Amino acid sequence: MELDKHYNPKAVEDKWYGYWMDKGYFDSKPDEREPYTIVIPPPNVTGVLHMGHMLNNTIQDVLIRKARMEGKNACWVPGTDHASIATEAKVVKMLADQGIMKKDLSRETFLNHAWDWKNKYGGIILEQLKKLGASCDWKRTRFTMEDDLNAAVNDVFVQLFNDGLIYRGTKMVNWDPVGKTTLSDEEVIFKENNSQLYFVTYPFTEETLASGVEGKGLTVATTRPETIMGDVAICVHPEDERYKHLVGKTISVPVIGRVIPIISDDYIDIEFGTGCLKVTPAHDENDYRIGEKYHLEAIDVLTEDGKIHERAGAYIGLDRFACRKQIAKDLEEMGLLQKTEQIKNTVGHSERTDAVIEKRISTQWFVNMQTFLNRHPQVLSSVMNDEIKFYPPKFKNVYKHWMENIKDWNISRQLWWGHRIPAWYNPEGQFVVAENVEKALEQFKKDKPETRIEDLHQDEDVLDTWFSSWLWPISVFDGFKDPKNKDIQYYYPTNDLVTAPEILFFWVARMIMAGYAFNGKLPFRNVYFTGIVRDKLRRKMSKSLGNSPDPLDLIEKYGADGVRMGMLLSSPAGNDILFDESQVEQGRNFCNKIWNAYRLVSGWQVVADTEIDAKILEGNQLSIQWFDMRFKKAVNAIHEDFTAYKLSEALMGVYKLIWDDFCSWYLEMIKPEYGQPIAAQTLATVQADFDRLLALLHPFMPFISEELHTALHNGNPDKPMIVSEYPAFTQNIDEVWDGALSIVTELRTLRNSKGISPKEAFEVLIKTEHSDRYKPWEPIVSKLANISQFKYNQERPEKAISALIGTDEMYIPFAEKIDETLEKKKLEEELNYLRGFLKSVDSKLSNEKFVANAKPDVIEKERQKKADAEEKIHKLIQTLGQ
């Protein structure tokens, strides 16, 4: 099958993706085969493909394609997440651009707009994943707010409420003034900030001064003067000698003049600031605890969008940050701002909107997480005992720390887009939790038979987005709708989860909790954590920084296979990826290398084996045996890398096998002389070996491997590569000595260093006790290094270039081209290097701790290094006559 001179990804990729889709190779149904299941981390419906998606989904596709080729029933379930905060923000902005305000719409009308937006834009990212080659079972695509998944969320909420694990309570929560909703602790990102510390004097009241207290007042250090209007006390440490006499006195709040008490509590850090703390229970978690302890009023001085509330009594309607500046200016004019200091502190930001978070006392719905874990201890133990394996395992300790310090999960959000909380209220404010209003009515009627359905109204809030996605591995197989259906019985638990470590708590931990709570089993067996994609300056890639390329532009420029390879080569599990476009260029170059290798082997003239010289056939057979050995060893190493989820290393193993062993050595070994034919059987074997390589490559680079596999079979293979057999692990490999290649490498280096033309043949003398292993290789070495004659166990010529091949010596008699002084210097340098190397190996082997803890095969390798170095040193000493 004749191909274009140059590889054209565009022509290949669309063709093959369409073919795979048409033939249903991505589809999966339960059968007798072993299942292999991955559920996609559902991207937001607001999303478009970015570099993190590119990496994550490439890894998933590698795993699913390999499993498919291994004969497993591979099922990769795609889908999208409704993303409450992000999607609502998108829809609000879209409507605002049209002059429509959300506040002017009914909930139903707004949701109609939201569904229209989702139906128009929500599937973009899934279509983009197809460009990458993602082999998902697209017929199984799910959406977290479709009817069945919404029903699952309601069922789970009701179950947890009835089990005492969900409750409604008033607590201090995280408030996003831009999204106008609460957030869980995990949705707050803390960033280091350059802040001002304001030293503000609170004047003593006339009553306090009349009691004999001297001075103007107490100075408090605060970073948030805009909350002064919410202060209800000043707190000092009970053992602080400076302030003991003031406890129980009163003081005045600057600007508004509210009289507040001076109290004491050992929570106060005497060393921080002035040792005085302004207590603002409505705006600080620690202050809130002090307020509860001393029964202090909580005065919230901010509106839901971060402006000063009328209850503050001053600066009403001013933005919180504008207020901070204005109040500082006013305090200075009043003589109450003593000084300011520059400090660095951490400030919580919304994970979705990046707004600075406010603490707010609010009535919300919570999951009692500690009780949940007490009832399902395997949520922690399954990870710690490797029933669920983390790659890399370092994240086990992070997981353990979070589980042991878990807080209740705030699950309600003040939004319209999302799963509405299944709680209904009667006119008196009493509520019940039920799957629907009809069941809610039944509950109300037990105590109040006169209750009518029109008397009830549903909770206005929706659930945290993660409350639906923690059910994902079960709900995508309808495990709540029909717990005994074939899909959930066959595909669950899933095999591998590929995700980012930053959602270890948001999603991974909660899926494990849901798996045990609602299905009685773990949700997956392995979790592969990808790193963060960063630029060369180690900055996280983002649109705002302008340092993130568009993945589709990269695919357009370099081809999907090139992009996949570039991403994977630089992505060891759990470590950040320093992305450089040159890596993707390397991927494209690799495609071209493979393409040209096919063009080479398909362009040779073929004749019957009987028309080829017997020595050439012998050399070709030896080359075939050598490559078979190299292939099998590489396959075994690649299998081990996959087992350890070292996908970057596995791809590098494939890369080296193709580029070095196949293209640089094997093809050169069997390539006929210019203008000469090749034996038919030799070519058939080489093409079969090429096909084996393509099978090994396919999970990583599916498009070019499918194209060349088809070409090798003249357009009609028995099976397309996507369902061909993946190369198997080989228990016993027939060893073929490959030291002859070291001779070729050494001779080529010597030619280059001495300026000897590749066309100039010369003889080689080898001092060895194993001439029998060199002799079969003579035709190949002669061909690759242009050797006229081999001689064995000759005395070293008076003037010769020498080199070590393993522990053997090799001489090339080139008297007229040799600088004896330089040659001796080189040998002495090599001798010194080997002595230093031997010293380091001896040091390691004499280290009792190393010998006690290292694996036996590692120790054996070090001992072999020692023996080889000692033998080389001995031969060099003999050569130098020392």
ZIMO-V685648 format. One record per pair of residues at least 6 apart in sequence whose C-alpha atoms are under 7 Angstrom apart, sorted by the first residue. I is the first residue (numbers start at 1). J is the second residue. If there is no record, write none. Layout:
((I | J) (I | J))
//
This chain:
((1 | 711) (1 | 714) (1 | 715) (7 | 592) (7 | 595) (9 | 559) (10 | 559) (12 | 703) (12 | 707) (13 | 703) (16 | 703) (17 | 133) (26 | 135) (26 | 136) (26 | 137) (27 | 137) (28 | 73) (28 | 74) (28 | 75) (28 | 137) (30 | 487) (30 | 490) (33 | 72) (33 | 73) (34 | 72) (34 | 73) (35 | 72) (35 | 73) (35 | 74) (35 | 491) (36 | 67) (36 | 72) (36 | 73) (36 | 74) (36 | 75) (36 | 495) (37 | 74) (37 | 75) (37 | 76) (37 | 491) (37 | 494) (37 | 495) (38 | 75) (38 | 76) (38 | 77) (38 | 494) (38 | 495) (38 | 496) (38 | 497) (39 | 76) (39 | 77) (39 | 78) (39 | 473) (39 | 497) (40 | 76) (40 | 77) (40 | 78) (40 | 79) (41 | 499) (42 | 79) (42 | 80) (42 | 81) (43 | 80) (43 | 81) (44 | 80) (44 | 81) (44 | 82) (44 | 83) (45 | 80) (45 | 81) (45 | 82) (45 | 83) (45 | 118) (45 | 122) (45 | 123) (46 | 86) (46 | 87) (46 | 122) (47 | 125) (48 | 124) (48 | 125) (49 | 125) (49 | 128) (49 | 551) (50 | 550) (50 | 551) (51 | 533) (51 | 551) (52 | 533) (55 | 567) (56 | 498) (56 | 499) (56 | 530) (57 | 134) (58 | 564) (60 | 498) (61 | 134) (61 | 135) (62 | 699) (62 | 700) (64 | 74) (64 | 76) (65 | 699) (66 | 699) (66 | 726) (67 | 74) (68 | 74) (68 | 723) (69 | 722) (69 | 723) (69 | 724) (69 | 725) (69 | 726) (70 | 725) (70 | 726) (75 | 137) (76 | 136) (76 | 137) (77 | 136) (77 | 137) (77 | 140) (77 | 141) (78 | 136) (78 | 137) (78 | 138) (78 | 140) (78 | 141) (78 | 142) (79 | 141) (79 | 142) (79 | 143) (80 | 142) (80 | 143) (80 | 144) (81 | 143) (81 | 144) (82 | 144) (82 | 145) (82 | 418) (83 | 465) (84 | 417) (84 | 418) (84 | 465) (85 | 179) (85 | 352) (86 | 352) (88 | 417) (91 | 114) (92 | 102) (95 | 101) (102 | 110) (107 | 416) (111 | 417) (132 | 560) (142 | 476) (144 | 468) (145 | 419) (148 | 481) (149 | 475) (150 | 419) (152 | 475) (152 | 480) (152 | 481) (153 | 468) (154 | 422) (154 | 435) (155 | 435) (158 | 433) (158 | 434) (158 | 435) (160 | 166) (161 | 167) (165 | 367) (165 | 368) (165 | 372) (166 | 365) (166 | 366) (166 | 367) (166 | 368) (167 | 365) (167 | 366) (167 | 367) (168 | 363) (168 | 364) (168 | 365) (168 | 366) (169 | 363) (169 | 364) (169 | 365) (170 | 361) (170 | 362) (170 | 363) (170 | 364) (171 | 361) (171 | 362) (171 | 363) (172 | 285) (172 | 359) (172 | 360) (172 | 361) (172 | 362) (173 | 182) (173 | 359) (173 | 360) (173 | 361) (173 | 362) (174 | 182) (174 | 183) (174 | 184) (174 | 357) (174 | 358) (174 | 359) (174 | 360) (175 | 181) (175 | 182) (175 | 183) (175 | 357) (175 | 358) (175 | 359) (175 | 360) (176 | 182) (176 | 350) (176 | 355) (176 | 357) (176 | 358) (177 | 304) (177 | 305) (177 | 306) (177 | 355) (178 | 305) (178 | 353) (178 | 355) (179 | 353) (180 | 304) (180 | 305) (180 | 414) (181 | 413) (181 | 414) (181 | 415) (182 | 413) (182 | 414) (183 | 410) (184 | 409) (184 | 410) (186 | 506) (187 | 350) (187 | 351) (188 | 348) (188 | 349) (188 | 350) (188 | 351) (189 | 348) (189 | 349) (189 | 350) (189 | 351) (190 | 346) (190 | 347) (190 | 348) (190 | 349) (191 | 346) (191 | 347) (191 | 348) (192 | 344) (192 | 345) (192 | 346) (192 | 347) (193 | 344) (193 | 345) (193 | 346) (193 | 347) (194 | 342) (194 | 343) (194 | 344) (194 | 345) (195 | 342) (195 | 343) (195 | 344) (195 | 345) (196 | 223) (196 | 340) (196 | 341) (196 | 342) (196 | 343) (197 | 221) (197 | 222) (197 | 223) (197 | 340) (197 | 341) (197 | 342) (197 | 343) (198 | 221) (198 | 222) (198 | 223) (198 | 339) (198 | 340) (198 | 341) (199 | 219) (199 | 220) (199 | 221) (199 | 222) (199 | 337) (199 | 338) (199 | 339) (199 | 340) (200 | 219) (200 | 220) (200 | 221) (200 | 336) (200 | 337) (200 | 338) (201 | 217) (201 | 218) (201 | 219) (201 | 220) (201 | 336) (201 | 337) (201 | 338) (202 | 217) (202 | 218) (202 | 219) (202 | 251) (202 | 252) (202 | 253) (202 | 254) (203 | 216) (203 | 217) (203 | 218) (203 | 251) (203 | 252) (204 | 216) (204 | 217) (204 | 250) (204 | 251) (204 | 252) (205 | 250) (205 | 251) (205 | 252) (208 | 249) (208 | 250) (219 | 274) (220 | 274) (220 | 276) (220 | 277) (220 | 278) (221 | 273) (221 | 274) (224 | 324) (225 | 324) (225 | 327) (226 | 320) (226 | 323) (226 | 324) (226 | 327) (227 | 301) (229 | 256) (229 | 301) (229 | 312) (230 | 280) (230 | 299) (230 | 300) (230 | 301) (230 | 312) (231 | 278) (231 | 279) (231 | 280) (232 | 260) (232 | 279) (232 | 280) (232 | 296) (232 | 297) (233 | 260) (233 | 261) (233 | 262) (233 | 263) (233 | 278) (233 | 279) (234 | 261) (234 | 262) (234 | 263) (234 | 276) (234 | 277) (234 | 278) (234 | 279) (235 | 262) (235 | 263) (235 | 264) (235 | 265) (235 | 276) (235 | 277) (235 | 278) (235 | 279) (236 | 243) (236 | 263) (236 | 264) (236 | 265) (236 | 268) (236 | 275) (236 | 276) (236 | 277) (237 | 264) (237 | 265) (237 | 266) (237 | 268) (237 | 270) (238 | 244) (238 | 264) (238 | 265) (238 | 266) (240 | 270) (246 | 262) (247 | 262) (247 | 263) (247 | 264) (248 | 261) (248 | 262) (248 | 263) (249 | 261) (249 | 262) (250 | 259) (250 | 260) (250 | 261) (250 | 262) (251 | 259) (251 | 260) (251 | 261) (251 | 262) (252 | 258) (252 | 259) (252 | 260) (253 | 259) (256 | 313) (269 | 275) (279 | 287) (280 | 287) (281 | 287) (281 | 288) (281 | 291) (281 | 298) (282 | 288) (282 | 298) (282 | 299) (282 | 300) (282 | 360) (282 | 361) (283 | 300) (283 | 358) (283 | 359) (283 | 360) (284 | 359) (285 | 359) (291 | 297) (301 | 308) (301 | 309) (301 | 311) (301 | 312) (302 | 308) (302 | 309) (303 | 309) (306 | 319) (306 | 320) (307 | 317) (307 | 318) (307 | 319) (307 | 320) (308 | 315) (308 | 316) (308 | 317) (308 | 318) (308 | 319) (308 | 320) (309 | 316) (309 | 317) (310 | 316) (315 | 323) (331 | 337) (348 | 356) (348 | 357) (349 | 355) (349 | 356) (349 | 357) (350 | 356) (350 | 357) (364 | 410) (364 | 412) (365 | 410) (365 | 411) (365 | 412) (366 | 408) (366 | 409) (366 | 410) (366 | 411) (367 | 408) (367 | 409) (367 | 410) (368 | 408) (368 | 409) (369 | 406) (369 | 407) (369 | 408) (369 | 409) (370 | 406) (373 | 379) (376 | 516) (376 | 517) (379 | 512) (379 | 513) (380 | 400) (380 | 403) (382 | 388) (383 | 389) (383 | 396) (384 | 396) (387 | 525) (388 | 524) (388 | 525) (388 | 526) (389 | 525) (389 | 526) (389 | 527) (390 | 396) (390 | 526) (390 | 527) (390 | 528) (391 | 527) (391 | 528) (391 | 529) (391 | 573) (391 | 645) (392 | 529) (392 | 573) (392 | 574) (411 | 463) (411 | 464) (412 | 461) (412 | 462) (412 | 463) (412 | 464) (413 | 461) (413 | 462) (413 | 463) (413 | 464) (414 | 461) (414 | 462) (415 | 461) (415 | 462) (416 | 461) (416 | 462) (418 | 462) (418 | 463) (419 | 462) (419 | 463) (420 | 461) (420 | 462) (420 | 463) (421 | 459) (421 | 461) (421 | 462) (421 | 463) (422 | 433) (422 | 434) (422 | 435) (422 | 436) (422 | 458) (423 | 431) (423 | 432) (423 | 433) (423 | 434) (423 | 458) (423 | 459) (424 | 431) (424 | 432) (424 | 433) (424 | 440) (424 | 456) (424 | 457) (424 | 458) (424 | 459) (425 | 431) (425 | 432) (425 | 456) (425 | 457) (425 | 458) (426 | 455) (426 | 456) (426 | 457) (427 | 455) (432 | 440) (433 | 440) (434 | 440) (441 | 453) (444 | 451) (445 | 451) (466 | 506) (466 | 507) (470 | 507) (470 | 510) (470 | 511) (470 | 514) (471 | 511) (471 | 514) (473 | 523) (477 | 487) (477 | 488) (478 | 488) (479 | 488) (492 | 523) (493 | 521) (493 | 522) (493 | 523) (493 | 524) (494 | 523) (494 | 524) (494 | 525) (495 | 524) (495 | 525) (495 | 526) (496 | 524) (496 | 525) (496 | 526) (496 | 527) (497 | 524) (497 | 526) (497 | 527) (497 | 528) (498 | 527) (498 | 528) (498 | 529) (499 | 528) (499 | 529) (499 | 530) (500 | 529) (500 | 530) (500 | 531) (501 | 529) (501 | 530) (511 | 523) (512 | 522) (512 | 523) (515 | 521) (515 | 522) (515 | 523) (516 | 522) (528 | 573) (529 | 573) (529 | 574) (530 | 573) (530 | 574) (530 | 575) (531 | 573) (531 | 574) (531 | 575) (531 | 576) (531 | 577) (532 | 540) (532 | 576) (532 | 577) (533 | 540) (533 | 541) (533 | 576) (533 | 577) (533 | 578) (533 | 579) (534 | 540) (534 | 541) (534 | 576) (534 | 577) (534 | 578) (534 | 579) (535 | 541) (535 | 547) (535 | 578) (535 | 579) (535 | 580) (536 | 578) (536 | 579) (536 | 580) (538 | 578) (541 | 547) (541 | 548) (542 | 548) (554 | 563) (555 | 563) (558 | 584) (558 | 585) (558 | 588) (559 | 588) (561 | 587) (561 | 701) (561 | 702) (561 | 703) (562 | 584) (562 | 585) (562 | 587) (562 | 588) (562 | 591) (563 | 584) (563 | 587) (564 | 700) (564 | 701) (565 | 584) (565 | 587) (565 | 700) (566 | 583) (566 | 584) (566 | 586) (566 | 587) (568 | 648) (569 | 648) (569 | 651) (569 | 652) (570 | 577) (570 | 648) (571 | 577) (571 | 648) (572 | 646) (572 | 648) (573 | 646) (597 | 663) (604 | 677) (604 | 678) (605 | 677) (605 | 678) (606 | 677) (606 | 678) (606 | 679) (606 | 680) (607 | 677) (607 | 678) (607 | 679) (607 | 680) (608 | 679) (608 | 680) (609 | 679) (609 | 680) (609 | 681) (612 | 679) (619 | 779) (619 | 780) (620 | 670) (620 | 682) (623 | 666) (623 | 669) (623 | 670) (625 | 736) (626 | 736) (627 | 666) (629 | 733) (629 | 734) (629 | 735) (629 | 736) (632 | 730) (634 | 653) (634 | 657) (635 | 727) (635 | 729) (636 | 729) (636 | 730) (638 | 650) (638 | 653) (639 | 729) (641 | 647) (641 | 649) (641 | 650) (642 | 650) (654 | 696) (654 | 697) (669 | 780) (672 | 678) (687 | 712) (691 | 709) (692 | 727) (694 | 705) (694 | 709) (695 | 721) (695 | 726) (695 | 727) (696 | 726) (696 | 727) (697 | 705) (698 | 705) (706 | 720) (706 | 721) (709 | 721) (710 | 716) (710 | 717) (740 | 774) (740 | 777) (740 | 781) (742 | 805) (743 | 805) (744 | 781) (744 | 784) (744 | 785) (747 | 785) (748 | 785) (751 | 757) (758 | 786) (761 | 786) (761 | 787) (761 | 788) (762 | 787) (762 | 788) (763 | 787) (763 | 788) (763 | 789) (763 | 790) (763 | 812) (764 | 789) (764 | 790) (764 | 791) (764 | 810) (764 | 811) (764 | 812) (765 | 790) (765 | 791) (765 | 792) (765 | 794) (765 | 810) (765 | 811) (765 | 812) (766 | 791) (766 | 792) (766 | 793) (766 | 809) (766 | 810) (766 | 811) (767 | 792) (767 | 793) (767 | 794) (767 | 808) (767 | 809) (767 | 810) (768 | 793) (768 | 808) (768 | 809) (771 | 792) (782 | 788) (796 | 811) (797 | 813) (799 | 813) (799 | 814) (799 | 815) (800 | 811) (800 | 812) (800 | 813) (800 | 814) (800 | 815) (801 | 811) (801 | 812) (801 | 813) (801 | 814) (802 | 809) (802 | 810) (802 | 811) (802 | 812) (803 | 809) (803 | 810) (803 | 811) (804 | 810) (807 | 868) (807 | 871) (807 | 872) (831 | 873) (831 | 876) (834 | 869) (834 | 873) (838 | 866) (838 | 869) (841 | 862) (841 | 866) (844 | 850) (845 | 851) (851 | 859))
//
